[in-house]
Amino acid sequence: MKNNTHGVIKFNKNIYSEKAIVSSIAAFKHLAHFDIQQKGDYYLVILSKINPQVKDVIKDEFNNYVLAKIKTD
């Protein structure tokens, strides 16, 4: 079976809220599969099954979206 995981994004808990991450996942769920885990001082967001049309930009766009969400939450 081919591994479809395309990476992990780390979010420091002192900067990013879980609420902002979860609501961002909801907004991007049509583009990839997201799993969220906690490890120490970080939330880890694991991406897989990424839409090929966005695979080169999804991590950066998701990071930007989460950053914007922490300002509005």
C-alpha positions in Angstrom: 0.0 0.0 0.0 1.3 3.4 -0.9 1.9 5.9 1.9 -0.3 8.9 1.2 0.9 11.0 4.1 2.3 14.3 2.9 3.7 15.7 6.0 3.2 17.1 9.5 2.6 20.7 10.4 3.6 21.7 14.0 1.7 24.4 15.8 3.0 25.7 19.2 0.3 25.6 21.8 1.5 28.9 23.3 0.7 30.6 20.0 -2.1 28.6 18.3 -5.4 27.6 19.7 -6.9 24.2 19.1 -10.1 25.9 18.2 -8.4 27.8 15.4 -6.8 24.6 14.1 -10.0 22.6 14.2 -12.0 25.2 12.4 -9.3 25.5 9.8 -9.4 21.8 9.2 -13.1 22.1 8.7 -12.6 24.7 6.0 -9.9 22.7 4.2 -11.4 19.2 4.6 -12.5 19.1 1.0 -8.8 19.3 -0.1 -7.2 16.7 2.1 -7.6 14.4 5.1 -6.4 15.9 8.4 -5.5 14.3 11.7 -4.7 16.3 14.7 -2.6 15.1 17.6 -0.9 16.6 20.6 2.7 16.1 21.5 4.2 18.1 24.3 3.9 21.8 23.6 2.7 21.2 20.0 -0.4 20.3 18.0 0.6 18.1 15.1 -1.6 18.2 12.0 -0.9 15.3 9.7 -2.0 15.7 6.1 -2.8 12.8 3.8 -4.9 12.2 0.7 -4.2 15.7 -0.6 -6.0 16.8 -3.8 -3.2 16.8 -6.4 -4.2 20.3 -7.6 -3.2 21.8 -4.3 -0.4 19.5 -3.1 2.3 22.1 -3.6 0.6 24.9 -1.7 -1.7 23.4 0.9 0.7 23.5 3.8 1.5 27.1 3.3 -2.2 28.1 2.7 -3.3 26.0 5.7 -0.7 27.7 7.9 -1.9 31.2 6.8 -5.5 30.3 7.4 -4.8 29.1 11.0 -2.8 32.2 11.6 -5.7 34.4 10.5 -8.1 32.3 12.6 -6.2 32.9 15.8 -6.8 36.7 15.2 -10.5 36.3 14.8 -11.3 33.6 17.5 
